Amino acid sequence: MQIKPLSDRVVVKLVEAEEKTKTGIILTASAQEKPQIAEVIAVGPGGMVDGKEVVMTVKVGDKVITSKYAGTEVKCDGVEYNIVRQSDILAIVE
């Protein structure tokens, strides 16, 4: 099954959270921060959203930084994805 986003939505797959600190301390699952870096899996067509023309600037394969608790979490074929609006994407990681 594939997820095809509509309008200005983007499907992203979150990058795994750090399990260790830089000094080597192993973090428990509850102490790990929710990851903000994600890979773009699918991009909607853009178009008119709330009376404004939205041009999609991200593309499949981009690594992006999203707002911390933005979007809707969905599970498809055992894989967790997050569907966010393009406006919830803060930056592209190069």
Backbone torsions as a table, in degrees:
resi	resn	phi	psi	omega
1	MET	NA	138.4	177.9
2	GLN	-113.0	151.4	175.3
3	ILE	-104.6	123.5	179.2
4	LYS	-115.9	107.5	-177.1
5	PRO	-71.1	151.1	177.7
6	LEU	-106.2	159.2	172.5
7	SER	55.1	-126.5	-176.6
8	ASP	-98.8	25.2	-178.6
9	ARG	-88.1	152.4	179.9
10	VAL	-134.2	132.8	175.8
11	VAL	-95.0	124.7	179.9
12	VAL	-126.0	153.2	175.0
13	LYS	-113.9	121.4	-176.3
14	LEU	-68.5	141.1	174.8
15	VAL	-77.7	142.7	-177.1
16	GLU	-56.9	142.1	178.1
17	ALA	-70.2	152.6	177.4
18	GLU	-64.4	132.2	178.0
19	GLU	-96.9	-13.4	179.3
20	LYS	-131.7	148.5	172.5
21	THR	-80.7	172.1	179.6
22	LYS	-63.5	-24.9	179.9
23	THR	-89.4	0.0	174.9
24	GLY	98.9	4.4	178.6
25	ILE	-76.7	128.8	179.9
26	ILE	-83.5	129.1	-178.1
27	LEU	-94.6	142.0	173.2
28	THR	-75.5	164.2	-178.6
29	ALA	-58.6	-37.2	-178.9
30	SER	-73.2	-21.7	-179.0
31	ALA	-89.5	-12.7	-178.9
32	GLN	-76.4	140.4	176.3
33	GLU	-78.4	151.4	175.3
34	LYS	-66.3	131.1	-178.2
35	PRO	-66.7	146.2	178.5
36	GLN	-111.3	-13.3	179.3
37	ILE	-92.9	131.8	-176.6
38	ALA	-141.4	160.7	176.1
39	GLU	-105.0	134.6	179.5
40	VAL	-75.0	124.9	-179.0
41	ILE	-100.8	-39.2	-179.7
42	ALA	-151.9	149.7	-177.4
43	VAL	-128.5	134.5	176.8
44	GLY	-71.4	171.9	-175.8
45	PRO	-78.5	-12.0	-175.6
46	GLY	81.2	-144.9	179.0
47	GLY	105.8	-156.8	-178.0
48	MET	-81.4	122.6	177.4
49	VAL	-131.6	119.7	-178.5
50	ASP	52.9	39.7	176.9
51	GLY	79.2	6.7	180.0
52	LYS	-122.4	143.5	177.2
53	GLU	-76.4	125.3	179.0
54	VAL	-112.1	121.6	176.1
55	VAL	-103.0	128.0	-177.7
56	MET	-76.9	126.3	-177.2
57	THR	-106.2	-12.0	176.7
58	VAL	-98.2	156.9	178.7
59	LYS	-134.8	163.1	-179.9
60	VAL	-57.5	133.7	179.5
61	GLY	99.1	-16.9	177.9
62	ASP	-64.9	144.5	169.5
63	LYS	-95.7	128.7	-175.3
64	VAL	-130.9	161.3	173.1
65	ILE	-109.4	125.1	-179.1
66	THR	-107.2	163.5	172.7
67	SER	-59.7	147.8	-169.3
68	LYS	-54.3	-48.1	-177.0
69	TYR	-120.6	34.6	-178.6
70	ALA	-81.9	154.8	169.1
71	GLY	87.4	-176.6	-179.5
72	THR	-120.5	127.5	179.3
73	GLU	-84.3	132.1	176.8
74	VAL	-133.4	154.9	178.1
75	LYS	-120.5	127.5	-178.3
76	CYS	-135.1	121.3	-178.6
77	ASP	54.4	37.0	177.2
78	GLY	80.8	2.4	-179.8
79	VAL	-111.0	135.2	-179.5
80	GLU	-90.3	131.1	177.8
81	TYR	-125.1	165.2	175.8
82	ASN	-127.8	130.6	177.2
83	ILE	-105.4	118.3	-176.8
84	VAL	-124.9	159.9	170.6
85	ARG	-78.0	152.1	178.2
86	GLN	-59.1	-31.9	179.9
87	SER	-67.8	-16.7	176.4
88	ASP	-84.2	-6.6	176.6
89	ILE	-88.3	121.7	-174.2
90	LEU	-88.9	-33.4	-176.1
91	ALA	-162.6	159.6	172.0
92	ILE	-103.8	129.8	-179.2
93	VAL	-89.5	124.7	-179.3
94	GLU	-109.0	NA	NA
